[in-house]
Amino acid sequence: MTDQAVDTDGVRLSPDPSEDGPFLGRTRELKELRADIERAGLDTLAGKKPPRARVLLIAGRSGSGRTALAEELVRQVADRYPDGVLRARLSEPDGTAVPVERAARELLAALSLPAPAGADEDDLTAALRDALAGRRALLLLDDATGAEQVDALLPDAPESLAVAVSSGPLTGIPDVRPCTLGGLDTKSALELLTRLTGSVRITVDPRAAEGLVEICQGQPAVLLLAGGWLAAHPKAAVADLAKQLHTDGEGAPLDRLFRLVHAGLPAPAARILRLLWLAPAGLVDPHTASALAGCSVGAAHTTLDDLTALGLLRAVDAPLPQYEVPGCLHPLLRAAAQTHERPAELQLARARMLERTVRLLQSCRAAAETDDPQIRERAQGMPRALRFAGPGAAADWLRARRPALLAAARLAVADGELDTLARRLMSQLVRAMVAHFGTQAAAPDLYGVHRLVLDVAERRGLPREKAAALLNLADVDARTGRTAEALVRYRAALDAGREANDPYATGRAMESVGGAHLELGDYDRAADWFGRALAQRLARDEQGDAARLYGRIAAAHTYAGRYGEATRNWRAALAGYRRSGDVAAHARALSELARVQEYAGRPEESLRTCQEAVEWARRAEEERLQAALQLRLADTLERLGDPVAARPHRAAAEGILGQEGLKPSTDACEIRSTSAED
């Protein structure tokens, strides 16, 4: 029996994960677990309705086959839960707990539900509970490190079931049904060995085979290594392996067998195996192994396949070659690496891996940005092994390696000695994700990356990078409705930009502070901050940005009902756009000026400005804006009592929208309050 290979930093929504061959053993445990599902809970016995999903616990050491048992239970009962099966891994390969926020976000993604970037743990778990309320779903929470993780993810749905896998009890969760695993029974253990080695060596010496099972204590992970070793040594008898393990009586069976397998590997393969301890999230592909060991990609791929055959790795079901380091082997690989490799060599291997990741991300981004000749030329100069066949192949790689790439960024920042590489990695990761998935779709991942950038910038005293990270984080906060939090970060970015003497960061921060105040309804402060940003742009003779800021000041005055000030600033914006030759922006500014004139009670003036805006929109080939302006002309004429003149404008708008399948432009500001001033 083998643990089901799962994504070590994510979830899957699947009714029946594939397994290699039939499930072995654990008949009694499965029977008890299925009976526990049917058994009435404490709340039911007390005459109360259960408030939450029932929890079954499968407890055992890593390598005991606990995940495989959980997967088999899920396979057997999945048809009772029509709303599907959700899976989440709650710890990293080194045993570090996965933050509940990340697990909840991945579960929401598996449900195809939005998880706003930057949302905290409470918001995400509440959204998850809301999503699962009233559903009949099955959750598999693998490798939980404590009751707090499981408790936070439990749905308020009595008809749902949560199967938790852990090394110990989940104290604090009421009415948990525990199932503690030992070793496999002898018959199942022998069948597993037979599957791996063939039947001859098992049947010719059944006593030696039973002795080997006893030495392995029936632990599936140990039996897998034993079977892999025997398969790789076809002339060795089962008794030979049992004797070697018996002679080396130091340590647990897994330790002894790992030492034997490791010692028998060729030196290059043994070194690759040890260095896989450094693989982010325990996920390895040929490029990762190649970079860690400093060998070719082809040689690394062959070695990974050989290590998989020996039971040292598990192949991941993915569109590209990818492998997982079993959690039970992670501490053994770490100990072996620290014994056989000098600290400087380990640091160099980690640096090579991060450098390779940076170059792959550059190539991945270049595959999507084929219109940029410089990027295309740079991609052509890369080695063939680092190039992607096309945008689709690059996107598949980025999607498949996403957990490992995000883990690599976290590990690089946590290392503290590779901050330059960490900054390059995060920069390329952001650009690649935006190029392939778009800013909006990638925002949840990018928010975490920007926080890592901020950590490095603060640690290294880099005010320019700190300002950039704060601006990026604040932008996401602002887009997701956390305007007050965004305002705090924009002000901090302004301080960092001033410290770095970075005019772009300071100007951008001042404008963003104004935008936050505008969103909060403080129009006076908004106009003041836009004015400060405008003064800087004018001092630097940045006419295009200055025109845009005149428009933002005008919008703040419009919201406040100060139509005279709004009109003056829109006219200043128009002058700037005219000088810069921005026809589309000129058309939009005329549209907004016409709107302000209408609000100010000057419909005839608004009508003339709107007609001028239509002409400019036509020159700019802005069809949505043309349609919106034609509709506004029709509305204005009807209010002026001339419905006959309004009809051709409405017909023109409908013709544009019908011909192009468009909707009217909604870029204009909405008036939230009015005032008797001006």
Phi, psi and omega in degrees: 000136182236150174294138177291128177291126180230161174296120187283356179219043184190195181222161173227148175251104188207135181281336187204089180296143181287148177226157178273106176077174181289155179288140184248132170070197178061028181299315181296315182296319179296319179298318180293319181296318179292325177293324179296329179296322183280337186291140179294139178278174182297322180295319180296317179297330180274003179082017180251156175279127180302132183280338187220178178294146175288148181241125169255136182246127171250109186251140178175165178290155174301130183098358181275358182085021184293321179292321179297321178296316179299318179296321179293320176299315179300318180299321184287329186249003186301328183292348176279349187239086187295344181273009170098174181245129177249137179236139177218137174262125190254011174213154176281167179302331180274006178095354179293135181292136172285129179304140180303323179305315181292317180297316180296322180296318180292324177295319177296320178297322178295332177274004182060037179247148182290142174230098187306137178300134177084355178297144184274178184301315183298317180295318183290317180292325176295319178295323179294317179296320178297320182294327184264354180299131179080358179266164174243087186241163180237122180252130171249108182256098190271141172058046177291141180265346180188169183294330184298320179298311183294316183300320183293336185259358182289132179280150174277064184218098184301335182278354178270167180225137175245126175252113182256140177244128184206166177273348182210188182290159177252069182296130180113342176263118185290148172061036176284136178261104184271148172223109184264130184263139166251216179275169174292153172292157188302316182300315180291322179296318178295323178295322177296315178298320180297320180298327184273326189248350190091165189274339191298306185293336179282318185283331181287337179219069184297329180294318178295321179297317178295325177294322177296318177300320180294318178297322179283355180057025178066013182283123184304319182296322179289318179296325177298316178295320179297314178297320178296320179295315180296321178296326180280345179236076187296339181270352181277140176274159178300323180297327179297315179295317180299321180294316180297319179291324179291323180294317177274084186272008185270125175092176180289161181305320180296320179297314183296315182291323178298317179299320180295313181295316181298318181294333182273355180282149169302150186305315179298319180293321179296322180291318177301315180302313181298319185287346177295347172303331183276354183296126181299132179061015181069012181256127186235138168234171183303325179295318179299311181296321179299314182292318181300316185267348182072035179241180180286158180295320180297316179296321179295319180298315179299317180295320179298320177296319179296318180294327177295318179297332179276358180083011182272341177225165174236133176286134179266137177287098184211157181293341179240155180302123180207145186226158180237135175279119178303139183301327182291337180269347185303310179296330179289320177297319180298314180296318180295319180296317181289338177279317188265342183244141176287153180306321180295325179291322177295319179294322178294319179298318178296319179296319178298319180297316180293322178296318177298320179297319178300315183292322176295321178294322176298316179293322178298316178295318181298328180295333180271331185257060184288347181281344182270112184296325180294316179294320180296319180293320179296321180294321180295335180279353179281155174302150183302325183296338182263356183266149178258150183294333181179180181301322180296315179296321179295318179294321178298317179297315182297320180291316182292324184266003183309309180301319181291323180293317178295321177295323178299319178297316179296317181293321180297320179289319180294331181300316177082344182255355184235042187295327178296314177296321180299317180295319178295318180299313182293323178298314181289326178296316178299313183294321180294317181295318178295319182296323185265323187250343183089154184298318185294313182293326183272356188306315180301317178290319183295328178300315178296321179295318179296326176295323176294319177301318179297320178301313181295316181298319179290322181292322183266358181065051182248091186296326180296313178294325178297316179298316180297316180295318180295320178296317180296317179295317181295324178300318179293318177303316182294320181292335183258017172087003179266065188293321180297317178295322178297319181299318179299317182289324177297320179294320177295322177295323177298317178298316181293321178296321177293320178298323180277354185055045183255104184296326179296312182296319181292317179296316179297319181293317179298317179296320181290325174299316177299318179297322178294317177297323178298316180295327180279357177086010178264083190288330179295312179295324179299312180297323179297313182289323174298323178295320177297317179295323179297317180301320179294317181296319179295322179296331180263006178057042177262085191293319181297314178293325179296318179298317179298321180290326172302320179295322180291322176297318179298320179297318179298316178294325178296314179301324181279355179081015178265081190287333177295312177298319180299316180298315181300319182286326176294324178293323176296320177297318179300319179298319180294316180293326179295318180293323183277349178076022179273094187293316182297315179295324178298318179296317181294322179294319176299320178301316180291323177298319178298321179296315180297318179299322178294316179298328182281359177084028179239071188295323181296317178297318178299322181297315180295317180295322180293321177296321177295321180295323178300316181296317179293322178295325178294318178297323182278355182058038177266087189290321179297319179294320176303313182298316181297320181291322177296320177295321180293321177300318180297316180297318182295317179296323178294321178293332178278002177084027180233070182295333180296315179291336182286330188300314180298325179293318179294320179295321179297318179297315181295326178295317179296313183293319181291322182291320186259353183066037184256169169244154180300149177295139178240029183286346186285156181284153178257134180281122183260334180205158178232165183217157178278356181292162181064000000 
